[in-house]
Amino acid sequence: MSPLDNTQQQLIAYLRTPWAIRVRCDRIFTLATADQLQYFRCNLTKLEQVANYVIEVMQQHYPDF
């Protein structure tokens, strides 16, 4: 694998910033809620049920968290 040039390094650094991550997450969320993704769906009516499940799993596996 060849070393990265300066432009590639700058792009990677940007993509790792909280801002870039938020932008991409927002884009995915927008597409998911519009049922525009090929492999994922977003059903906000299930949000509370999913949140409760995540909390339950966290408490089981990370009781000191």
OpenMM code with the backbone's topology and positions (N, CA, C; nanometers):
from openmm import Vec3, app, unit

residues = "MET SER PRO LEU ASP ASN THR GLN GLN GLN LEU ILE ALA TYR LEU ARG THR PRO TRP ALA ILE ARG VAL ARG CYS ASP ARG ILE PHE THR LEU ALA THR ALA ASP GLN LEU GLN TYR PHE ARG CYS ASN LEU THR LYS LEU GLU GLN VAL ALA ASN TYR VAL ILE GLU VAL MET GLN GLN HIS TYR PRO ASP PHE".split()
positions = [
    Vec3(0.0847, -0.1175, 0.0000),
    Vec3(0.0000, 0.0000, 0.0000),
    Vec3(0.0893, 0.1239, 0.0000),
    Vec3(0.0595, 0.2159, -0.0874),
    Vec3(0.1427, 0.3358, -0.0977),
    Vec3(0.1049, 0.4369, 0.0106),
    Vec3(0.2004, 0.5196, 0.0499),
    Vec3(0.1711, 0.6207, 0.1525),
    Vec3(0.0694, 0.7225, 0.1007),
    Vec3(-0.0042, 0.7775, 0.1943),
    Vec3(-0.1062, 0.8764, 0.1589),
    Vec3(-0.0424, 1.0114, 0.1318),
    Vec3(-0.0959, 1.0805, 0.0321),
    Vec3(-0.0463, 1.2157, 0.0070),
    Vec3(-0.1161, 1.3127, 0.1026),
    Vec3(-0.0736, 1.4369, 0.1012),
    Vec3(-0.1245, 1.5378, 0.1944),
    Vec3(-0.2749, 1.5584, 0.1801),
    Vec3(-0.3253, 1.5598, 0.0578),
    Vec3(-0.4691, 1.5788, 0.0349),
    Vec3(-0.5489, 1.4651, 0.0974),
    Vec3(-0.5020, 1.3435, 0.0801),
    Vec3(-0.5706, 1.2283, 0.1380),
    Vec3(-0.5666, 1.2333, 0.2902),
    Vec3(-0.4545, 1.2715, 0.3460),
    Vec3(-0.4424, 1.2829, 0.4913),
    Vec3(-0.5373, 1.3893, 0.5460),
    Vec3(-0.5488, 1.5012, 0.4742),
    Vec3(-0.6403, 1.6073, 0.5173),
    Vec3(-0.7854, 1.5598, 0.5107),
    Vec3(-0.8199, 1.4862, 0.4066),
    Vec3(-0.9558, 1.4343, 0.3940),
    Vec3(-0.9876, 1.3377, 0.5074),
    Vec3(-0.8965, 1.2497, 0.5374),
    Vec3(-0.9165, 1.1554, 0.6475),
    Vec3(-0.9319, 1.2304, 0.7789),
    Vec3(-0.8487, 1.3296, 0.8022),
    Vec3(-0.8578, 1.4090, 0.9254),
    Vec3(-0.9939, 1.4772, 0.9347),
    Vec3(-1.0423, 1.5328, 0.8238),
    Vec3(-1.1737, 1.5976, 0.8236),
    Vec3(-1.2840, 1.4963, 0.8528),
    Vec3(-1.2800, 1.3807, 0.7867),
    Vec3(-1.3857, 1.2806, 0.8044),
    Vec3(-1.3941, 1.2289, 0.9473),
    Vec3(-1.2882, 1.2449, 1.0231),
    Vec3(-1.2863, 1.2015, 1.1632),
    Vec3(-1.3347, 1.3090, 1.2595),
    Vec3(-1.3651, 1.4276, 1.2108),
    Vec3(-1.4098, 1.5354, 1.2997),
    Vec3(-1.5554, 1.5142, 1.3400),
    Vec3(-1.5931, 1.5613, 1.4586),
    Vec3(-1.7332, 1.5515, 1.4994),
    Vec3(-1.8281, 1.6163, 1.3980),
    Vec3(-1.7878, 1.7285, 1.3401),
    Vec3(-1.8731, 1.7975, 1.2425),
    Vec3(-1.9029, 1.7073, 1.1226),
    Vec3(-1.7999, 1.6469, 1.0657),
    Vec3(-1.8185, 1.5609, 0.9483),
    Vec3(-1.9041, 1.4395, 0.9830),
    Vec3(-1.8831, 1.3846, 1.1004),
    Vec3(-1.9624, 1.2694, 1.1436),
    Vec3(-2.1086, 1.3093, 1.1590),
    Vec3(-2.1347, 1.4254, 1.2198),
    Vec3(-2.2733, 1.4728, 1.2354),
    Vec3(-2.3413, 1.4928, 1.1005),
    Vec3(-2.2687, 1.5516, 1.0064),
    Vec3(-2.3248, 1.5767, 0.8731),
    Vec3(-2.3652, 1.4448, 0.8084),
    Vec3(-2.2788, 1.3461, 0.8143),
    Vec3(-2.3103, 1.2178, 0.7531),
    Vec3(-2.4219, 1.1455, 0.8267),
    Vec3(-2.4229, 1.1520, 0.9587),
    Vec3(-2.5313, 1.0901, 1.0358),
    Vec3(-2.6649, 1.1548, 1.0027),
    Vec3(-2.6658, 1.2864, 0.9902),
    Vec3(-2.7888, 1.3569, 0.9544),
    Vec3(-2.8377, 1.3128, 0.8170),
    Vec3(-2.7458, 1.2985, 0.7247),
    Vec3(-2.7820, 1.2549, 0.5889),
    Vec3(-2.8424, 1.1144, 0.5913),
    Vec3(-2.7811, 1.0239, 0.6646),
    Vec3(-2.8325, 0.8875, 0.6739),
    Vec3(-2.9687, 0.8866, 0.7422),
    Vec3(-2.9835, 0.9631, 0.8507),
    Vec3(-3.1119, 0.9698, 0.9210),
    Vec3(-3.2212, 1.0243, 0.8296),
    Vec3(-3.1904, 1.1295, 0.7561),
    Vec3(-3.2876, 1.1887, 0.6639),
    Vec3(-3.3302, 1.0873, 0.5582),
    Vec3(-3.2351, 1.0184, 0.5007),
    Vec3(-3.2677, 0.9170, 0.3998),
    Vec3(-3.3463, 0.8010, 0.4609),
    Vec3(-3.3087, 0.7586, 0.5804),
    Vec3(-3.3769, 0.6461, 0.6450),
    Vec3(-3.5216, 0.6796, 0.6780),
    Vec3(-3.5457, 0.7982, 0.7305),
    Vec3(-3.6832, 0.8348, 0.7661),
    Vec3(-3.7694, 0.8580, 0.6429),
    Vec3(-3.7066, 0.8803, 0.5289),
    Vec3(-3.7803, 0.8947, 0.4024),
    Vec3(-3.7871, 0.7615, 0.3273),
    Vec3(-3.7419, 0.6539, 0.3921),
    Vec3(-3.7397, 0.5197, 0.3322),
    Vec3(-3.6643, 0.5198, 0.1993),
    Vec3(-3.5492, 0.5864, 0.1992),
    Vec3(-3.4678, 0.6000, 0.0785),
    Vec3(-3.3396, 0.5162, 0.0835),
    Vec3(-3.3257, 0.4317, 0.1855),
    Vec3(-3.2058, 0.3488, 0.1958),
    Vec3(-3.2364, 0.2071, 0.1491),
    Vec3(-3.1396, 0.1460, 0.0851),
    Vec3(-3.1602, 0.0124, 0.0304),
    Vec3(-3.1628, -0.0948, 0.1393),
    Vec3(-3.0780, -0.0818, 0.2404),
    Vec3(-3.0609, -0.1890, 0.3372),
    Vec3(-3.1143, -0.1592, 0.4768),
    Vec3(-3.1558, -0.0371, 0.5034),
    Vec3(-3.2002, -0.0003, 0.6370),
    Vec3(-3.3334, 0.0723, 0.6310),
    Vec3(-3.4086, 0.0587, 0.7390),
    Vec3(-3.5338, 0.1328, 0.7557),
    Vec3(-3.5314, 0.1991, 0.8938),
    Vec3(-3.6062, 0.3050, 0.9063),
    Vec3(-3.6149, 0.3755, 1.0339),
    Vec3(-3.7620, 0.3908, 1.0695),
    Vec3(-3.8023, 0.3242, 1.1765),
    Vec3(-3.9400, 0.3301, 1.2225),
    Vec3(-3.9395, 0.3985, 1.3589),
    Vec3(-3.9659, 0.5274, 1.3597),
    Vec3(-3.9571, 0.6045, 1.4840),
    Vec3(-4.0630, 0.5650, 1.5858),
    Vec3(-4.1673, 0.4955, 1.5437),
    Vec3(-4.2668, 0.4496, 1.6412),
    Vec3(-4.2085, 0.3415, 1.7321),
    Vec3(-4.0981, 0.2820, 1.6929),
    Vec3(-4.0323, 0.1775, 1.7725),
    Vec3(-3.9175, 0.2325, 1.8571),
    Vec3(-3.8963, 0.3624, 1.8538),
    Vec3(-3.7812, 0.4226, 1.9205),
    Vec3(-3.7768, 0.3914, 2.0703),
    Vec3(-3.8877, 0.4072, 2.1395),
    Vec3(-3.8894, 0.3813, 2.2838),
    Vec3(-3.8584, 0.2347, 2.3135),
    Vec3(-3.9155, 0.1448, 2.2364),
    Vec3(-3.8911, 0.0018, 2.2544),
    Vec3(-3.7431, -0.0317, 2.2316),
    Vec3(-3.6854, 0.0251, 2.1289),
    Vec3(-3.5439, 0.0013, 2.0996),
    Vec3(-3.4561, 0.0604, 2.2099),
    Vec3(-3.4874, 0.1799, 2.2546),
    Vec3(-3.4087, 0.2430, 2.3613),
    Vec3(-3.4130, 0.1583, 2.4880),
    Vec3(-3.5294, 0.1077, 2.5223),
    Vec3(-3.5418, 0.0218, 2.6401),
    Vec3(-3.4593, -0.1058, 2.6249),
    Vec3(-3.4593, -0.1628, 2.5060),
    Vec3(-3.3796, -0.2830, 2.4795),
    Vec3(-3.2305, -0.2537, 2.4956),
    Vec3(-3.1857, -0.1423, 2.4417),
    Vec3(-3.0439, -0.1049, 2.4524),
    Vec3(-3.0056, -0.0856, 2.5988),
    Vec3(-3.0897, -0.0194, 2.6748),
    Vec3(-3.0632, 0.0009, 2.8178),
    Vec3(-3.0548, -0.1331, 2.8894),
    Vec3(-3.1464, -0.2235, 2.8589),
    Vec3(-3.1473, -0.3564, 2.9210),
    Vec3(-3.0176, -0.4324, 2.8904),
    Vec3(-2.9761, -0.4316, 2.7659),
    Vec3(-2.8523, -0.5008, 2.7269),
    Vec3(-2.7320, -0.4373, 2.7954),
    Vec3(-2.7284, -0.3053, 2.8001),
    Vec3(-2.6166, -0.2367, 2.8662),
    Vec3(-2.6106, -0.2729, 3.0141),
    Vec3(-2.7256, -0.2754, 3.0800),
    Vec3(-2.7281, -0.3080, 3.2223),
    Vec3(-2.6839, -0.4518, 3.2472),
    Vec3(-2.7185, -0.5429, 3.1551),
    Vec3(-2.6775, -0.6829, 3.1698),
    Vec3(-2.5270, -0.6993, 3.1505),
    Vec3(-2.4737, -0.6343, 3.0500),
    Vec3(-2.3337, -0.6549, 3.0139),
    Vec3(-2.2373, -0.5560, 3.0793),
    Vec3(-2.2879, -0.4422, 3.1203),
    Vec3(-2.2039, -0.3389, 3.1821),
    Vec3(-2.2744, -0.2835, 3.3061),
    Vec3(-2.2898, -0.3650, 3.4090),
    Vec3(-2.3684, -0.3224, 3.5260),
    Vec3(-2.3107, -0.2023, 3.6002),
    Vec3(-2.1821, -0.1775, 3.5855),
    Vec3(-2.1196, -0.0644, 3.6547),
    Vec3(-2.1178, 0.0624, 3.5711),
    Vec3(-2.1761, 0.0574, 3.4534),
    Vec3(-2.1723, 0.1718, 3.3627),
    Vec3(-2.2566, 0.2838, 3.4110),
] * unit.nanometer
topology = app.Topology()
chain = topology.addChain("A")
for resn in residues:
    res = topology.addResidue(resn, chain)
    for name in ("N", "CA", "C"):
        topology.addAtom(name, app.Element.getBySymbol(name[0]), res)
